[in-house]
Amino acid sequence: MPRNVAIHYNFNDVADRFVDKSSPEVWLLCGISLISFIIMLMLQPYLSRQFKSEEGSAIMESLPGLFTLLITLVFSILGICFLLKA
């Protein structure tokens, strides 16, 4: 693995920001991704159980997926905010 890794790409898919691979920013990105993945794994069975008891509603069936999307969105925004401040 190279010493410097790209952590930001512009709209043309060209890397425009590089940091050392041991930089806290790299670890922060990995950590936020891991935390959001674990939260989604833990919530998915619970939400599926909760909303299976409600019969006949298409909205109720799609709520677990919407919660997963919301959690992903929140952690993505947190990651972007940390990178913009760095």
NUTI-626203 format. One record per residue (C-alpha): y, x, z. Coordinates in steps of 0.2 Angstrom, whole numbers, plus 5000, padded with zeros to 4 digits. Example, Ala and Ser with C-alpha at 12.3 -4.5 7.8 and 13.67 -1.06 7.14 Angstrom:
<baros>
497850625039
499550685036
</baros>
This chain:
<baros>
500050005000
501750074996
502950125010
504250005004
503849825001
504849684992
505349545003
506549444992
506449404974
507849334963
507749184951
507149294937
505649354948
506349524950
506249604967
508049634974
507749674992
506549804999
506049855017
504949985025
503149905028
503349935046
504949835047
505149695060
505549575045
503849605037
503049565054
504149415057
503649335040
501849365043
501949295061
502949135056
501649105042
500249125054
500949015067
501348875055
499548885048
498848875066
499948725070
499348635054
497548675058
497648605075
498648455071
497648395056
496148325065
497248245078
498348155066
496848105055
496048025070
497647945076
498047865059
496247815054
496347675067
497747595057
496947495043
497647445027
499247545026
499447675013
500947745022
499847765038
498547855027
499847975020
500648025037
499548175041
500048255025
501848215028
501748295045
500948445037
502348455024
503648435038
502948575049
502848695033
504648645029
505248685047
504448855047
505048905030
506848865035
506648975050
505949115040
507349095027
508649095041
507949255049
507949345032
509749295028
510349365045
509449525043
</baros>
